[in-house]
Amino acid sequence: DVLDLDDALTGLQAFDARKSQVAELRFFGGLSLEETGEVLGVSLATVEREWQVARAWLFKTLSSTR
């Protein structure tokens, strides 16, 4: 549900702002990992780590709302 995703992203923002930015750029911006790194001014490796944690955090959060 879109509202659940919005709530989860808000929670992720409170947990870690950059992880939230990575998730938003990937989900809504449709950016690649490389493009996300360019926008945020961080390395590809950093984006990969942030994206991995963000996905896990969102999965856990969204799974617990069902």
RASULNOR-V365641 format. One record per helix or strand of 3 or more residues. SS is the DSSP state (hx for helix, st for strand). FROM is the first residue (numbers start at 0). LEN is the number of residues. Records with the same first field share a line. If there is no record, write none. Layout:
SS=FROM-LEN  FROM-LEN
This chain:
hx=1-14  16-11  32-8  43-21
